């Protein structure tokens, strides 16, 4: 992790005119927040999709994904047919493989294509796929794909997203799962059963009303895409509690409280981000290495969460401009020229992130201690944060691999559906696009100003851009 006590080097080009591309930043830390322009949407030209335009956008996205799924299946079967010693007989999309090993080989190739893959293919070799999928294929059962995510929209500091609703980024992520489902079904008719563990509130406290609204809209998106029959959204806490049973869950909670006490004692009062390295050393001395090897470090968690907690407001200052000032160097407390208000806000942000880090790490350690992962039913795990052995790394939207709920959905100048930080989109002169799907309090997505047109008395998204909308292929 780069130090956050000074300017972070960046090779991002700061656009001075209408931008058509996104930054591809993976963290707010990678953006020069102190240089970015922020603006109020009141002073811009908000765009609104009518029902016909929204239907056209969704139809275009669905059609593109359906074609991609068919190509993936055909190409995987063709590759398997051409490989030596793998497939018995000539195969085609109308004659998919039947031998279980051949079926798994084709499914493995689909799953590890660049359209889906995140990280190294070596984390999920064919031998691992055979061990995980083979028994299910032998008995002609659907293959369970399990992923953790879709917790809530990270809008707390106003720099990542404008509000709590899932937007076009989440819709695109579900469409990516639909692509995978359809490609698998073309090769293996029992298909996929997608289990999404919504982890909001599992490791960090969160209001239930907000999470319920977010999940309700996710299910609505799944219905719009035709994915609802194959997808099951589960609250992670309820899912794990059922796996462990009452006694096991009680033991897990006991361990979580114990770890929280230990971490709180060793971490002490909130200090600078760099000081967290010392906390990790003390944890390594206090706790078994087998526990710590499976969880992220205190410093890494803190360095991430500091960009996800609320920023206390300052009267008379535009909220996003103020958040940029606070988070440009979140633990820069000591420079004499800093205003007391800025120092106080930065200390408050680090304090909130410090507390969330304690909670997150305690929950992660408790899961390892009671071996939650070993209780899951047979499945293939999609690793969406960092690829690791035994899991298939999975990228929802490609590009920077920014998770959909960490940013704002947008179409770039070529029509590629991306997730990007709201503050970066603002700086690049993207405009918010509203529609009835989520209402007027938050845009469904954003588009470059240069890809809008003013016609019939209102500003609209360029119809050619809507017609070009698609998911990235890598």
VOPAGU-2260 file (C-alpha; in pm, 1 decimal, decimal comma):
REM VOPAGU-2260
SITE   aa  ch    i         X         Y         Z
SITE  UNK   A    0       0,0       0,0       0,0
SITE  UNK   A    1     126,1     344,6     -86,4
SITE  UNK   A    2     164,3     594,2     193,0
SITE  UNK   A    3    -130,4     827,8     236,6
SITE  UNK   A    4      70,1    1097,2     415,0
SITE  UNK   A    5     158,1    1284,3      98,3
SITE  UNK   A    6      58,0    1324,0    -266,0
SITE  UNK   A    7       0,7     990,0    -433,4
SITE  UNK   A    8     175,6     966,1    -774,3
SITE  UNK   A    9     -72,1     904,0   -1049,9
SITE  UNK   A   10     -56,0     874,5   -1424,5
SITE  UNK   A   11    -422,5     965,6   -1465,3
SITE  UNK   A   12    -486,4    1224,6   -1733,0
SITE  UNK   A   13    -699,2    1507,2   -1598,9
SITE  UNK   A   14    -931,5    1619,0   -1873,8
SITE  UNK   A   15   -1001,1    1988,0   -1919,9
SITE  UNK   A   16   -1281,3    1944,1   -2172,9
SITE  UNK   A   17   -1556,7    1694,2   -2243,0
SITE  UNK   A   18   -1427,5    1349,0   -2149,6
SITE  UNK   A   19   -1530,5    1022,6   -2309,5
SITE  UNK   A   20   -1337,6     775,8   -2096,8
SITE  UNK   A   21   -1314,7     678,3   -1731,6
SITE  UNK   A   22   -1014,2     685,0   -1498,9
SITE  UNK   A   23    -985,7     307,1   -1439,6
SITE  UNK   A   24    -887,2     388,4   -1079,9
SITE  UNK   A   25    -930,7      99,7    -836,1
SITE  UNK   A   26    -941,6     316,3    -524,1
SITE  UNK   A   27   -1013,0     676,3    -437,1
SITE  UNK   A   28    -654,0     678,7    -315,3
SITE  UNK   A   29    -542,7     655,8    -680,9
SITE  UNK   A   30    -723,6     976,7    -773,6
SITE  UNK   A   31    -569,3    1322,9    -719,0
SITE  UNK   A   32    -866,6    1430,1    -511,1
SITE  UNK   A   33    -721,1    1770,9    -431,3
SITE  UNK   A   34    -713,9    1854,3    -804,6
SITE  UNK   A   35   -1052,7    1724,0    -911,9
SITE  UNK   A   36   -1335,6    1956,4   -1000,8
SITE  UNK   A   37   -1663,7    1893,8    -825,8
SITE  UNK   A   38   -1990,0    2049,2    -928,1
SITE  UNK   A   39   -2350,7    2049,1    -827,1
SITE  UNK   A   40   -2595,1    1877,6   -1060,5
SITE  UNK   A   41   -2822,6    2178,0   -1015,5
SITE  UNK   A   42   -2578,4    2367,2   -1240,7
SITE  UNK   A   43   -2556,9    2090,8   -1501,4
SITE  UNK   A   44   -2795,1    1946,7   -1757,9
SITE  UNK   A   45   -2954,9    1640,6   -1601,5
SITE  UNK   A   46   -3077,1    1386,8   -1853,8
SITE  UNK   A   47   -3384,2    1170,6   -1826,7
SITE  UNK   A   48   -3468,7     844,5   -2002,7
SITE  UNK   A   49   -3830,0     787,6   -2094,7
SITE  UNK   A   50   -3983,3     440,4   -2085,4
SITE  UNK   A   51   -3902,7     367,4   -2450,1
SITE  UNK   A   52   -3537,9     471,0   -2411,3
SITE  UNK   A   53   -3497,6     259,8   -2097,5
SITE  UNK   A   54   -3652,3     -39,1   -2274,1
SITE  UNK   A   55   -3417,4      11,8   -2569,1
SITE  UNK   A   56   -3114,4      26,1   -2339,3
SITE  UNK   A   57   -3208,6    -291,6   -2152,7
SITE  UNK   A   58   -3293,6    -471,5   -2477,3
SITE  UNK   A   59   -2957,3    -379,1   -2628,5
SITE  UNK   A   60   -2766,4    -495,0   -2322,1
SITE  UNK   A   61   -2957,5    -824,2   -2304,9
SITE  UNK   A   62   -2914,2    -896,4   -2675,7
SITE  UNK   A   63   -2540,2    -830,6   -2661,9
SITE  UNK   A   64   -2497,1   -1056,3   -2362,0
SITE  UNK   A   65   -2704,1   -1335,2   -2516,6
SITE  UNK   A   66   -2485,2   -1327,9   -2827,0
SITE  UNK   A   67   -2171,3   -1329,5   -2611,8
SITE  UNK   A   68   -2296,0   -1632,8   -2416,3
SITE  UNK   A   69   -2360,7   -1825,7   -2737,1
SITE  UNK   A   70   -2014,3   -1740,7   -2871,7
SITE  UNK   A   71   -1848,9   -1845,3   -2546,9
SITE  UNK   A   72   -2021,1   -2183,1   -2549,5
SITE  UNK   A   73   -1947,1   -2247,4   -2918,0
SITE  UNK   A   74   -1583,5   -2143,2   -2886,1
SITE  UNK   A   75   -1529,5   -2355,9   -2574,3
SITE  UNK   A   76   -1676,6   -2662,8   -2745,2
SITE  UNK   A   77   -1469,0   -2598,7   -3059,7
SITE  UNK   A   78   -1153,5   -2565,5   -2851,9
SITE  UNK   A   79   -1228,5   -2889,2   -2669,1
SITE  UNK   A   80   -1293,7   -3070,6   -2995,8
SITE  UNK   A   81    -963,0   -2950,7   -3139,4
SITE  UNK   A   82    -766,9   -3046,6   -2827,1
SITE  UNK   A   83    -592,9   -3380,5   -2830,4
SITE  UNK   A   84    -688,3   -3644,7   -2579,4
SITE  UNK   A   85    -968,1   -3442,5   -2422,5
SITE  UNK   A   86   -1298,1   -3488,0   -2599,6
SITE  UNK   A   87   -1450,8   -3810,4   -2730,4
SITE  UNK   A   88   -1582,6   -3756,2   -3083,4
SITE  UNK   A   89   -1679,5   -3444,1   -3274,4
SITE  UNK   A   90   -1895,0   -3197,6   -3086,1
SITE  UNK   A   91   -2091,6   -2884,8   -3163,5
SITE  UNK   A   92   -2339,5   -2654,0   -2994,2
SITE  UNK   A   93   -2616,3   -2891,8   -3105,0
SITE  UNK   A   94   -2420,3   -3189,5   -2976,7
SITE  UNK   A   95   -2256,3   -3085,4   -2648,0
SITE  UNK   A   96   -2024,1   -3321,0   -2457,9
SITE  UNK   A   97   -2170,8   -3596,7   -2241,7
SITE  UNK   A   98   -1869,3   -3748,2   -2069,3
SITE  UNK   A   99   -1844,7   -3579,2   -1724,1
SITE  UNK   A  100   -1476,3   -3499,8   -1759,4
SITE  UNK   A  101   -1533,7   -3347,4   -2102,0
SITE  UNK   A  102   -1826,6   -3144,0   -1971,5
SITE  UNK   A  103   -1617,3   -3002,1   -1687,7
SITE  UNK   A  104   -1331,3   -2924,4   -1926,9
SITE  UNK   A  105   -1562,3   -2713,7   -2143,3
SITE  UNK   A  106   -1725,8   -2541,6   -1844,0
SITE  UNK   A  107   -1383,4   -2466,4   -1698,2
SITE  UNK   A  108   -1275,6   -2304,9   -2023,4
SITE  UNK   A  109   -1587,6   -2085,0   -2025,8
SITE  UNK   A  110   -1537,2   -1976,0   -1665,7
SITE  UNK   A  111   -1172,2   -1883,2   -1719,8
SITE  UNK   A  112   -1219,7   -1672,7   -2034,0
SITE  UNK   A  113   -1117,8   -1307,8   -2015,8
SITE  UNK   A  114   -1483,1   -1200,5   -2022,8
SITE  UNK   A  115   -1520,5   -1336,2   -1669,4
SITE  UNK   A  116   -1170,3   -1388,3   -1534,0
SITE  UNK   A  117   -1009,0   -1174,4   -1268,7
SITE  UNK   A  118    -656,6   -1255,2   -1153,8
SITE  UNK   A  119    -452,8   -1563,6   -1235,0
SITE  UNK   A  120    -590,4   -1872,4   -1409,4
SITE  UNK   A  121    -348,3   -2077,3   -1200,2
SITE  UNK   A  122    -572,6   -2026,2    -895,9
SITE  UNK   A  123    -840,8   -2240,8   -1056,0
SITE  UNK   A  124    -678,0   -2513,4   -1270,0
SITE  UNK   A  125    -875,7   -2785,6   -1444,8
SITE  UNK   A  126    -794,1   -3033,8   -1167,2
SITE  UNK   A  127    -967,1   -2808,1    -914,1
SITE  UNK   A  128   -1267,2   -2768,0   -1144,7
SITE  UNK   A  129   -1291,5   -3146,3   -1181,8
SITE  UNK   A  130   -1288,7   -3190,4    -804,3
SITE  UNK   A  131   -1556,4   -2924,9    -747,5
SITE  UNK   A  132   -1783,0   -2971,4   -1050,3
SITE  UNK   A  133   -1725,0   -3336,9   -1132,4
SITE  UNK   A  134   -1950,3   -3492,1    -864,2
SITE  UNK   A  135   -2237,0   -3257,6    -960,2
SITE  UNK   A  136   -2198,7   -3333,0   -1331,0
SITE  UNK   A  137   -2185,8   -3706,8   -1258,9
SITE  UNK   A  138   -2530,7   -3687,4   -1100,5
SITE  UNK   A  139   -2662,6   -3427,4   -1350,2
SITE  UNK   A  140   -2727,0   -3165,0   -1084,5
SITE  UNK   A  141   -2702,5   -2789,9   -1140,7
SITE  UNK   A  142   -2360,7   -2654,1   -1055,9
SITE  UNK   A  143   -2376,5   -2415,3    -761,4
SITE  UNK   A  144   -2181,0   -2095,7    -812,4
SITE  UNK   A  145   -2136,7   -1903,0    -488,5
SITE  UNK   A  146   -2026,7   -1543,9    -457,3
SITE  UNK   A  147   -2022,6   -1291,9    -174,6
SITE  UNK   A  148   -2111,5    -929,9    -239,7
SITE  UNK   A  149   -2382,3    -676,8    -327,7
SITE  UNK   A  150   -2379,6    -547,4      33,0
SITE  UNK   A  151   -2506,7    -189,1     -15,1
SITE  UNK   A  152   -2415,3     108,4    -231,0
SITE  UNK   A  153   -2110,1     281,2     -82,6
SITE  UNK   A  154   -2237,8     636,5     -96,8
SITE  UNK   A  155   -2141,8     751,3     253,9
SITE  UNK   A  156   -1878,1    1008,3     156,7
SITE  UNK   A  157   -2049,3    1115,9    -166,4
SITE  UNK   A  158   -1741,3    1049,5    -380,3
SITE  UNK   A  159   -1819,8     695,6    -492,0
SITE  UNK   A  160   -2194,1     708,3    -554,6
SITE  UNK   A  161   -2477,2     956,7    -522,5
SITE  UNK   A  162   -2717,8     748,1    -318,2
SITE  UNK   A  163   -2815,1     410,5    -171,9
SITE  UNK   A  164   -2986,4     251,9    -473,8
SITE  UNK   A  165   -2817,2     -12,1    -688,9
SITE  UNK   A  166   -2772,1     142,9   -1032,0
SITE  UNK   A  167   -2670,0      34,1   -1381,4
SITE  UNK   A  168   -2340,3    -101,4   -1245,4
SITE  UNK   A  169   -2523,6    -361,9   -1035,5
SITE  UNK   A  170   -2763,5    -435,6   -1320,2
SITE  UNK   A  171   -2463,4    -496,8   -1544,7
SITE  UNK   A  172   -2305,9    -722,5   -1283,4
SITE  UNK   A  173   -2618,8    -938,1   -1272,0
SITE  UNK   A  174   -2621,7    -945,7   -1651,6
SITE  UNK   A  175   -2265,4   -1081,9   -1638,3
SITE  UNK   A  176   -2387,2   -1363,0   -1412,7
SITE  UNK   A  177   -2665,9   -1422,8   -1665,8
SITE  UNK   A  178   -2404,6   -1454,2   -1940,6
SITE  UNK   A  179   -2221,7   -1717,7   -1738,1
SITE  UNK   A  180   -2546,0   -1900,5   -1661,6
SITE  UNK   A  181   -2655,0   -1911,1   -2026,2
SITE  UNK   A  182   -2313,4   -2022,0   -2152,8
SITE  UNK   A  183   -2307,3   -2307,1   -1898,1
SITE  UNK   A  184   -2665,1   -2410,9   -1983,4
SITE  UNK   A  185   -2577,0   -2432,3   -2355,1
SITE  UNK   A  186   -2312,6   -2692,8   -2272,4
SITE  UNK   A  187   -2469,2   -2856,4   -1968,5
SITE  UNK   A  188   -2852,2   -2834,7   -1960,0
SITE  UNK   A  189   -2887,5   -2864,4   -1579,4
SITE  UNK   A  190   -2705,0   -2531,1   -1582,7
SITE  UNK   A  191   -2612,7   -2314,5   -1289,2
SITE  UNK   A  192   -2761,4   -2229,5    -954,5
SITE  UNK   A  193   -2620,5   -1889,2    -855,6
SITE  UNK   A  194   -2610,5   -1817,7    -481,8
SITE  UNK   A  195   -2529,3   -1457,5    -391,5
SITE  UNK   A  196   -2447,2   -1399,1     -24,7
SITE  UNK   A  197   -2535,9   -1036,9      48,3
SITE  UNK   A  198   -2270,2    -944,7     303,4
SITE  UNK   A  199   -2404,7    -606,2     410,9
SITE  UNK   A  200   -2400,4    -594,0     790,9
SITE  UNK   A  201   -2208,1    -921,6     822,9
SITE  UNK   A  202   -1875,4    -763,6     914,0
SITE  UNK   A  203   -1975,3    -398,5     954,0
SITE  UNK   A  204   -2299,4    -271,4    1111,1
SITE  UNK   A  205   -2547,5    -126,0     861,1
SITE  UNK   A  206   -2907,7     -10,6     876,1
SITE  UNK   A  207   -3156,0    -281,3     779,2
SITE  UNK   A  208   -3393,4     -43,5     601,4
SITE  UNK   A  209   -3123,5      60,8     353,8
SITE  UNK   A  210   -3007,4    -295,9     291,9
SITE  UNK   A  211   -3361,1    -426,1     240,6
SITE  UNK   A  212   -3429,6    -154,9     -17,4
SITE  UNK   A  213   -3102,2    -230,8    -196,6
SITE  UNK   A  214   -3172,8    -605,0    -206,8
SITE  UNK   A  215   -3531,5    -556,5    -318,4
SITE  UNK   A  216   -3408,3    -356,0    -618,1
SITE  UNK   A  217   -3144,9    -621,0    -695,0
SITE  UNK   A  218   -3417,1    -884,1    -716,2
SITE  UNK   A  219   -3612,4    -654,2    -946,3
SITE  UNK   A  220   -3309,9    -624,8   -1175,8
SITE  UNK   A  221   -3272,8   -1004,0   -1177,3
SITE  UNK   A  222   -3637,4   -1034,2   -1286,9
SITE  UNK   A  223   -3586,5    -779,2   -1565,2
SITE  UNK   A  224   -3290,5    -981,0   -1694,1
SITE  UNK   A  225   -3456,3   -1322,3   -1665,2
SITE  UNK   A  226   -3209,6   -1434,4   -1401,3
SITE  UNK   A  227   -3445,5   -1462,6   -1105,3
SITE  UNK   A  228   -3521,4   -1834,9   -1147,1
SITE  UNK   A  229   -3151,5   -1924,6   -1139,4
SITE  UNK   A  230   -3036,7   -1683,4    -868,4
SITE  UNK   A  231   -3086,2   -1691,4    -494,7
SITE  UNK   A  232   -3001,0   -1384,7    -286,8
SITE  UNK   A  233   -2926,5   -1473,5      76,4
SITE  UNK   A  234   -2837,2   -1262,1     374,5
SITE  UNK   A  235   -2490,4   -1387,1     468,8
SITE  UNK   A  236   -2556,9   -1382,6     842,0
SITE  UNK   A  237   -2871,6   -1595,2     804,5
SITE  UNK   A  238   -2701,0   -1829,8     558,9
SITE  UNK   A  239   -2400,0   -1891,9     783,4
SITE  UNK   A  240   -2621,7   -1925,9    1092,5
SITE  UNK   A  241   -2815,4   -2203,4     916,6
SITE  UNK   A  242   -2492,3   -2377,4     816,0
SITE  UNK   A  243   -2351,1   -2371,4    1167,6
SITE  UNK   A  244   -2671,4   -2439,3    1357,5
SITE  UNK   A  245   -2766,0   -2258,7    1681,5
SITE  UNK   A  246   -2470,0   -2387,3    1882,1
SITE  UNK   A  247   -2220,1   -2326,4    1604,2
SITE  UNK   A  248   -2346,8   -1973,8    1545,1
SITE  UNK   A  249   -2333,3   -1898,8    1918,1
SITE  UNK   A  250   -1970,8   -2018,3    1920,0
SITE  UNK   A  251   -1893,4   -1803,0    1617,6
SITE  UNK   A  252   -2040,9   -1497,1    1789,9
SITE  UNK   A  253   -1847,4   -1575,0    2105,8
SITE  UNK   A  254   -1525,8   -1591,8    1905,0
SITE  UNK   A  255   -1610,0   -1267,7    1725,8
SITE  UNK   A  256   -1655,1   -1085,2    2056,2
SITE  UNK   A  257   -1332,0   -1231,3    2192,3
SITE  UNK   A  258   -1133,0   -1129,0    1885,9
SITE  UNK   A  259   -1288,8    -784,8    1897,2
SITE  UNK   A  260   -1166,6    -737,1    2254,8
SITE  UNK   A  261    -817,1    -856,0    2163,7
SITE  UNK   A  262    -790,7    -634,7    1855,3
SITE  UNK   A  263    -930,8    -332,4    2040,1
SITE  UNK   A  264    -670,9    -377,3    2314,0
SITE  UNK   A  265    -381,5    -417,6    2071,4
SITE  UNK   A  266    -494,6    -141,2    1834,3
SITE  UNK   A  267    -550,9     121,8    2099,9
SITE  UNK   A  268    -680,7     464,4    2005,1
SITE  UNK   A  269    -703,0     565,3    1637,4
SITE  UNK   A  270    -377,5     699,3    1495,2
SITE  UNK   A  271    -226,0     731,8    1148,4
SITE  UNK   A  272    -273,0     469,2     879,3
SITE  UNK   A  273      98,7     391,3     877,4
SITE  UNK   A  274      85,4     306,6    1248,1
SITE  UNK   A  275    -141,1      11,5    1163,4
SITE  UNK   A  276     166,8    -185,6    1057,2
SITE  UNK   A  277     263,9    -204,1    1423,5
SITE  UNK   A  278     -81,0    -339,9    1508,0
SITE  UNK   A  279     -32,9    -621,8    1260,5
SITE  UNK   A  280     297,9    -709,4    1425,8
SITE  UNK   A  281     132,0    -723,2    1766,0
SITE  UNK   A  282    -150,7    -936,6    1630,6
SITE  UNK   A  283     103,4   -1176,8    1482,4
SITE  UNK   A  284     261,9   -1214,3    1826,4
SITE  UNK   A  285     -71,8   -1267,6    1999,5
SITE  UNK   A  286    -270,8   -1487,6    1758,3
SITE  UNK   A  287    -191,9   -1816,9    1578,6
SITE  UNK   A  288     -46,8   -1769,2    1232,6
SITE  UNK   A  289    -298,8   -2018,0    1090,0
SITE  UNK   A  290    -575,3   -1769,7    1172,6
SITE  UNK   A  291    -403,7   -1461,2    1033,7
SITE  UNK   A  292    -286,8   -1615,4     706,6
SITE  UNK   A  293    -645,9   -1641,2     583,2
SITE  UNK   A  294    -755,7   -1282,0     655,2
SITE  UNK   A  295    -643,6    -939,3     532,3
SITE  UNK   A  296    -417,0    -733,7     754,2
SITE  UNK   A  297    -542,2    -459,8     984,2
SITE  UNK   A  298    -352,2    -203,3     778,7
SITE  UNK   A  299    -499,2    -318,5     446,7
SITE  UNK   A  300    -853,9    -315,5     582,9
SITE  UNK   A  301    -807,1      29,4     737,1
SITE  UNK   A  302    -651,2     170,7     419,4
SITE  UNK   A  303    -961,3      61,0     228,8
SITE  UNK   A  304   -1233,0     151,0     477,3
SITE  UNK   A  305   -1105,3     504,7     534,1
SITE  UNK   A  306   -1244,1     582,5     187,4
SITE  UNK   A  307   -1582,5     426,2     264,5
SITE  UNK   A  308   -1697,5     591,6     587,4
SITE  UNK   A  309   -1897,3     917,0     612,9
SITE  UNK   A  310   -1719,1    1251,6     604,5
SITE  UNK   A  311   -1857,5    1498,7     859,9
SITE  UNK   A  312   -2018,4    1794,1     685,1
SITE  UNK   A  313   -1885,3    2149,3     706,2
SITE  UNK   A  314   -2131,7    2433,1     689,2
SITE  UNK   A  315   -2100,2    2651,0     382,5
SITE  UNK   A  316   -1882,5    2408,3     183,9
SITE  UNK   A  317   -2012,1    2192,3    -100,9
SITE  UNK   A  318   -2013,1    1835,7      42,2
SITE  UNK   A  319   -1813,8    1666,2    -234,6
SITE  UNK   A  320   -1556,1    1944,8    -244,5
SITE  UNK   A  321   -1514,1    1910,0     132,4
SITE  UNK   A  322   -1491,6    1529,5     112,4
SITE  UNK   A  323   -1212,7    1565,5    -145,3
SITE  UNK   A  324   -1019,5    1795,0      88,6
SITE  UNK   A  325   -1061,4    1557,9     381,2
SITE  UNK   A  326    -973,3    1239,8     192,5
SITE  UNK   A  327    -689,7    1375,2     -20,7
SITE  UNK   A  328    -465,1    1287,5     275,8
SITE  UNK   A  329    -700,4    1132,0     531,5
SITE  UNK   A  330    -446,1    1105,0     812,4
SITE  UNK   A  331    -265,7    1430,6     745,8
SITE  UNK   A  332    -317,3    1590,4    1086,7
SITE  UNK   A  333       3,3    1771,3    1175,0
SITE  UNK   A  334      80,0    2037,3     913,0
SITE  UNK   A  335      59,7    2377,7    1083,2
SITE  UNK   A  336    -129,3    2538,8     793,7
SITE  UNK   A  337    -425,2    2299,5     826,0
SITE  UNK   A  338    -748,4    2444,3     957,5
SITE  UNK   A  339    -887,5    2302,2    1282,8
SITE  UNK   A  340   -1202,8    2197,7    1095,6
SITE  UNK   A  341   -1001,6    1992,3     846,2
SITE  UNK   A  342    -791,2    1825,9    1116,5
SITE  UNK   A  343   -1102,9    1742,5    1317,2
SITE  UNK   A  344   -1280,3    1594,2    1013,3
SITE  UNK   A  345    -980,1    1378,9     920,5
SITE  UNK   A  346    -946,5    1248,9    1275,9
SITE  UNK   A  347   -1317,0    1164,7    1280,1
SITE  UNK   A  348   -1292,4     977,5     948,3
SITE  UNK   A  349    -992,1     774,4    1064,3
SITE  UNK   A  350   -1169,7     703,7    1392,9
SITE  UNK   A  351   -1476,1     562,5    1218,1
SITE  UNK   A  352   -1261,1     356,7     980,5
SITE  UNK   A  353   -1053,5     232,5    1276,7
SITE  UNK   A  354   -1364,0     104,6    1453,1
SITE  UNK   A  355   -1500,4     -56,7    1136,5
SITE  UNK   A  356   -1164,0    -225,6    1083,1
SITE  UNK   A  357   -1177,3    -379,6    1429,9
SITE  UNK   A  358   -1526,6    -514,5    1359,9
SITE  UNK   A  359   -1435,6    -642,8    1013,4
SITE  UNK   A  360   -1119,9    -820,9    1123,5
SITE  UNK   A  361   -1289,6    -973,1    1428,3
SITE  UNK   A  362   -1566,9   -1118,1    1210,9
SITE  UNK   A  363   -1312,9   -1254,4     960,2
SITE  UNK   A  364   -1108,3   -1422,5    1233,7
SITE  UNK   A  365   -1419,6   -1573,6    1391,2
SITE  UNK   A  366   -1517,0   -1729,4    1055,9
SITE  UNK   A  367   -1172,5   -1886,2    1025,3
SITE  UNK   A  368   -1174,5   -2007,6    1385,3
SITE  UNK   A  369   -1503,5   -2199,2    1347,4
SITE  UNK   A  370   -1418,3   -2308,7     990,5
SITE  UNK   A  371   -1722,0   -2155,2     823,1
SITE  UNK   A  372   -1582,4   -2219,0     474,1
SITE  UNK   A  373   -1570,5   -2593,7     532,1
SITE  UNK   A  374   -1944,2   -2604,4     608,3
SITE  UNK   A  375   -2057,0   -2477,1     268,3
SITE  UNK   A  376   -2231,5   -2727,7      39,5
SITE  UNK   A  377   -2046,2   -2832,7    -280,7
SITE  UNK   A  378   -1993,5   -2527,5    -496,6
SITE  UNK   A  379   -1757,0   -2325,2    -712,9
SITE  UNK   A  380   -1652,2   -2006,4    -537,6
SITE  UNK   A  381   -1618,8   -1685,8    -737,7
SITE  UNK   A  382   -1351,6   -1462,5    -586,5
SITE  UNK   A  383   -1442,8   -1105,2    -674,6
SITE  UNK   A  384   -1196,6    -911,3    -455,6
SITE  UNK   A  385    -867,5   -1097,0    -498,8
SITE  UNK   A  386    -810,0   -1430,0    -671,9
SITE  UNK   A  387    -688,5   -1707,9    -445,9
SITE  UNK   A  388    -616,8   -2080,4    -483,1
SITE  UNK   A  389    -927,7   -2295,0    -511,8
SITE  UNK   A  390   -1150,8   -2009,3    -630,6
SITE  UNK   A  391   -1216,2   -1876,2    -977,4
SITE  UNK   A  392   -1140,1   -1506,0    -994,8
SITE  UNK   A  393   -1442,6   -1324,7   -1135,6
SITE  UNK   A  394   -1474,5    -974,2   -1278,6
SITE  UNK   A  395   -1824,8    -833,8   -1307,7
SITE  UNK   A  396   -1758,0    -542,1   -1541,2
SITE  UNK   A  397   -1394,2    -577,8   -1645,4
SITE  UNK   A  398   -1169,0    -277,1   -1686,3
SITE  UNK   A  399   -1035,1    -158,1   -1351,9
SITE  UNK   A  400   -1227,2    -440,2   -1176,0
SITE  UNK   A  401   -1388,8    -179,4    -950,4
SITE  UNK   A  402   -1674,1    -356,5    -775,3
SITE  UNK   A  403   -2016,0    -228,4    -888,6
SITE  UNK   A  404   -2129,2    -122,7    -540,8
SITE  UNK   A  405   -1809,7      78,6    -487,7
SITE  UNK   A  406   -1887,3     317,0    -772,1
SITE  UNK   A  407   -2144,9     462,9   -1008,2
SITE  UNK   A  408   -2270,4     296,8   -1323,6
SITE  UNK   A  409   -2185,9     475,4   -1648,8
SITE  UNK   A  410   -2158,1     432,5   -2022,7
SITE  UNK   A  411   -1830,5     559,7   -2162,2
SITE  UNK   A  412   -1802,2     724,8   -2501,2
SITE  UNK   A  413   -1799,3     387,8   -2678,8
SITE  UNK   A  414   -2102,2     253,3   -2493,4
SITE  UNK   A  415   -1912,8      24,3   -2257,5
SITE  UNK   A  416   -2092,0     -26,4   -1925,5
SITE  UNK   A  417   -1847,3      55,7   -1645,2
SITE  UNK   A  418   -1830,9     132,5   -1275,3
SITE  UNK   A  419   -1648,5     454,1   -1190,5
SITE  UNK   A  420   -1616,9     687,4    -894,3
SITE  UNK   A  421   -1875,9     964,4    -901,0
SITE  UNK   A  422   -1618,1    1234,2    -827,9
SITE  UNK   A  423   -1412,0    1125,9   -1128,5
SITE  UNK   A  424   -1719,3    1124,8   -1352,6
SITE  UNK   A  425   -1803,8    1475,6   -1231,6
SITE  UNK   A  426   -1453,1    1593,0   -1314,8
SITE  UNK   A  427   -1476,8    1440,6   -1662,7
SITE  UNK   A  428   -1803,1    1619,7   -1741,1
SITE  UNK   A  429   -2030,3    1317,3   -1733,4
SITE  UNK   A  430   -2397,8    1396,8   -1682,4
SITE  UNK   A  431   -2642,9    1211,2   -1457,2
SITE  UNK   A  432   -2917,9    1013,4   -1629,2
SITE  UNK   A  433   -3241,5     965,0   -1435,1
SITE  UNK   A  434   -3535,6     737,5   -1503,7
SITE  UNK   A  435   -3836,4     587,5   -1328,0
SITE  UNK   A  436   -3651,2     261,6   -1258,3
SITE  UNK   A  437   -3502,5     413,8    -940,3
SITE  UNK   A  438   -3657,4     761,9    -936,9
SITE  UNK   A  439   -3528,0    1117,5    -922,0
SITE  UNK   A  440   -3315,3    1103,1    -607,3
SITE  UNK   A  441   -3025,9     922,1    -773,6
SITE  UNK   A  442   -2917,0     870,2   -1136,5
SITE  UNK   A  443   -2941,9     524,8   -1289,3
SITE  UNK   A  444   -2613,3     592,0   -1469,9
SITE  UNK   A  445   -2397,3     870,2   -1616,2
SITE  UNK   A  446   -2285,0     951,5   -1968,5
SITE  UNK   A  447   -2029,8    1190,0   -2124,2
SITE  UNK   A  448   -2172,5    1532,3   -2202,0
SITE  UNK   A  449   -2043,7    1486,8   -2557,9
SITE  UNK   A  450   -2269,8    1182,2   -2602,4
SITE  UNK   A  451   -2589,6    1373,6   -2526,7
SITE  UNK   A  452   -2807,7    1573,9   -2761,8
SITE  UNK   A  453   -3056,6    1854,4   -2709,0
SITE  UNK   A  454   -3373,6    1787,9   -2901,0
SITE  UNK   A  455   -3748,3    1838,2   -2862,8
SITE  UNK   A  456   -3691,4    2074,6   -2571,5
SITE  UNK   A  457   -3485,8    1842,3   -2352,8
SITE  UNK   A  458   -3139,3    1693,6   -2324,8
SITE  UNK   A  459   -3129,9    1323,1   -2411,4
SITE  UNK   A  460   -2874,4    1046,4   -2431,1
SITE  UNK   A  461   -2750,0    1010,6   -2787,5
SITE  UNK   A  462   -2961,9     724,6   -2931,6
SITE  UNK   A  463   -2648,3     588,8   -3100,6
SITE  UNK   A  464   -2485,6     549,4   -2758,7
SITE  UNK   A  465   -2784,2     357,4   -2622,3
SITE  UNK   A  466   -2773,0     135,9   -2931,5
SITE  UNK   A  467   -2402,1      64,9   -2868,2
SITE  UNK   A  468   -2439,5     -17,2   -2497,1
SITE  UNK   A  469   -2266,4    -340,4   -2396,9
SITE  UNK   A  470   -2058,9    -509,2   -2130,0
SITE  UNK   A  471   -1682,0    -510,9   -2167,3
SITE  UNK   A  472   -1527,3    -830,0   -2300,6
SITE  UNK   A  473   -1233,4    -801,8   -2060,3
